[in-house]
Amino acid sequence: MAKKQTIFIRVISVAILVTILVSQLLPIATADAAQITIRSLELQAGVSDGGSKAGGVVDHKFTFTLPSVGNTSVGSIKFEYCTLAAGVPDPATCVTPTGLVTTAATMGAQTGAQGFSMVNTLNGAPYITRPTASISAGTVVSYILNTITNPTTENSTFFVRIKTFATTDASGASTDAGTVNASTATQIILDGIMPESLVFCAGATVSNNIATSLPDCATATAGAIHFNQLFSPTDTATSTSQMAASTNAGTGYAITVNGPTLTSGSNTISTMNSLDIGRHGVSQFGLNLMANTTATSTVAVGTDVTPAANATNYRGEAATNYSTFDSFKFATGNIVADSANGGAGATDAQIFTVSYIVNVPGSQPAGTYVTTLTYICTPTF
């Protein structure tokens, strides 16, 4: 019995020895594929959808560097979309993410190694192809696959296994491979309401905001103003006030002046009911919204509207009868400015400077002459 056991043990030993010798003589299959490096997938916005929108029709831009070792002949590159990365749990297992659609994909921009066209027949595994050609080691390439529908699950990561092939139809063993990933994201939806708007103010002065350089009604000063000199039959007294206006009203605004002429007790200064220049020795109270020179009226006062009207976002301008420099008028209820430059419409803020003049005859009774003017800005929505 012992002799038989000895023979059996010797047979096993010989079998093990033969196995070891065979394994040393026969080549063992190994994978030569190199790792694709510095790889990324950028989800780019489509025609109307944000790049990471779940279910959005967007563009996928792949950028990567081909390995510095291994085969350099490339005939096709496959992009296999999976719910898991390669090798988790099995390299052969790839489940296409829910809602992903690649069958409408088209070939977009390509750099580094060009000449590829799109094959999108198999959903979730499109590939690009060209006649097999060598690509230099270390070449950085990028390819954009247009009009891919993202997976429909929000805030979900998906993976794309990139593989290069020497064949032109992504068949056979891959040459090099690497995995990239990206994620859909819940879109943040913000909403707000812009109400009907009118911003209007008047004062002795209105200035621009220091930080924005835009007209700012918060800078408006008090409305009590004085003429620059005593009234005289040989000279014209002047003064100014300012106002600012903006509106989003569809047909813009109109500004009217309302109030009486300058009065001292029962004595008054005549209003300029018709457009006229300033005339010394004549009873006149009038205004305009222009920069006036001394060319025709011996009056230098005022500033044109600023910013100047441009018929687009700045439409405010002086109205007829108040838009001729060196000529003045005053009639209560008159429109002195509106936003009709280029057609009535919405306008950003502008500052109007109202220039006032007073001329008197030598017989004008002495006294303190006062008036209270109210400017009303009416928008039409």
C-alpha positions, 0 to 999 in steps of 0.5 A, spaced: 500 500 500 505 504 501 508 503 495 502 505 491 502 511 494 509 513 493 508 512 485 501 516 486 505 522 489 511 521 484 505 522 478 503 528 481 509 531 482 511 530 474 504 533 472 506 539 476 513 540 473 510 539 466 505 544 467 510 549 470 515 547 464 509 549 459 507 555 462 514 557 461 514 555 454 507 558 452 506 566 451 501 569 456 496 574 453 497 581 455 494 588 454 498 593 451 493 598 451 496 605 454 492 610 458 490 616 455 492 622 459 490 629 461 483 627 459 476 631 460 469 632 457 466 639 457 459 639 457 457 645 452 451 649 451 447 647 445 442 652 441 437 653 447 439 648 453 445 649 458 451 644 458 449 640 464 442 640 463 438 634 464 435 631 458 438 638 454 440 637 447 448 640 448 455 639 445 460 634 448 467 636 447 472 631 449 480 633 450 485 628 451 493 627 450 494 620 446 499 616 450 507 617 448 508 609 448 504 604 444 501 604 437 500 610 433 496 608 428 488 610 429 483 609 424 477 610 429 475 613 436 469 610 440 466 614 446 462 609 450 457 612 455 456 608 461 453 609 468 460 606 471 467 607 470 471 602 466 473 596 471 467 597 476 465 592 477 467 589 470 471 592 464 466 589 459 459 591 463 457 598 460 450 600 462 447 606 458 445 612 462 437 613 462 435 618 457 442 619 453 441 619 446 447 619 441 444 617 435 443 624 433 450 626 434 454 630 429 461 631 428 463 638 430 470 642 431 476 637 431 483 639 433 490 635 433 488 630 429 483 631 424 479 628 418 474 624 422 467 623 421 461 621 425 458 614 426 452 614 431 448 608 429 449 605 436 446 609 441 451 610 447 457 608 443 458 613 437 465 613 434 469 617 429 472 614 423 477 616 418 482 612 414 487 609 418 493 614 419 499 615 424 498 620 430 504 622 433 506 620 440 503 626 445 499 629 441 493 633 444 486 632 440 479 635 441 473 633 438 466 636 439 460 631 438 454 636 437 447 635 439 447 629 444 441 629 449 444 628 456 442 623 461 435 625 464 437 624 471 438 630 474 445 631 479 447 624 476 454 623 474 456 619 468 462 616 465 465 616 457 470 610 456 474 613 450 478 608 446 482 608 440 482 603 434 487 601 428 481 599 425 476 604 422 469 601 425 472 601 432 472 593 432 477 589 435 482 590 440 483 597 442 489 601 442 489 606 448 483 607 453 481 612 458 475 614 462 472 621 463 466 623 467 461 629 467 454 630 471 448 633 469 445 638 474 439 641 476 438 648 473 437 654 477 431 658 475 431 665 478 425 670 476 424 677 478 419 682 476 420 689 473 414 693 474 412 699 471 417 705 472 418 712 472 423 716 476 423 723 476 425 729 480 426 736 480 431 741 484 436 746 484 441 741 481 441 734 480 448 730 479 450 724 477 452 718 482 459 718 483 460 710 483 455 709 476 456 716 473 449 716 471 443 721 473 441 720 480 435 723 483 438 722 490 443 728 489 437 733 488 438 739 492 432 743 494 428 747 489 429 754 492 433 758 487 435 765 486 436 769 480 444 771 478 442 779 479 437 784 481 432 785 476 434 791 471 432 794 464 439 794 462 441 787 463 438 780 463 437 776 470 438 768 469 437 762 473 437 755 472 434 749 475 434 741 474 430 735 473 431 728 471 427 723 468 427 715 466 421 710 464 420 704 461 413 706 459 412 704 452 410 710 449 415 714 454 413 721 458 411 728 457 414 733 462 409 739 463 411 746 467 405 749 471 404 755 475 404 763 475 409 768 473 413 772 477 409 776 482 410 781 488 403 783 491 399 785 485 405 787 481 407 781 475 412 780 470 409 778 463 410 771 461 413 770 454 407 767 451 410 766 444 417 764 443 422 770 443 429 772 444 431 776 451 429 783 450 432 789 455 427 794 457 421 789 456 417 785 461 419 778 460 419 771 464 421 765 460 424 759 460 428 754 455 431 747 456 437 749 452 445 751 452 444 758 450 450 763 448 450 770 447 450 770 439 443 773 439 440 774 446 446 777 450 444 771 455 449 766 457 445 760 461 443 753 461 446 746 458 443 741 453 440 735 456 445 730 458 446 724 456 444 727 449 438 723 446 440 718 441 434 715 439 435 708 442 436 708 450 436 716 451 430 719 448 429 725 452 429 732 449 426 739 450 419 740 447 417 744 441 418 752 443 423 750 449 428 747 444 431 753 441 437 756 444 437 763 445 429 763 445 424 763 451 417 762 452 413 760 458 405 758 458 403 754 464 401 747 462 406 747 456 410 740 455 417 742 456 420 736 455 418 729 452 421 722 451 420 722 443 427 722 440 426 717 435 419 715 436 416 716 443 418 710 448 422 708 454 428 711 456 434 711 461 435 717 466 437 724 463 438 731 466 434 737 463 437 744 465 431 749 465 434 756 464 430 762 466 430 769 464 427 775 466 427 782 463 424 788 466 422 795 463 425 801 467 418 802 470 417 795 473 415 796 481 420 795 486 419 788 490 421 781 491 418 777 486 416 770 487 413 764 483 412 757 485 413 752 479 411 745 479 414 740 473 409 734 472 412 728 469 407 723 466 408 716 463 404 713 458 404 705 459 
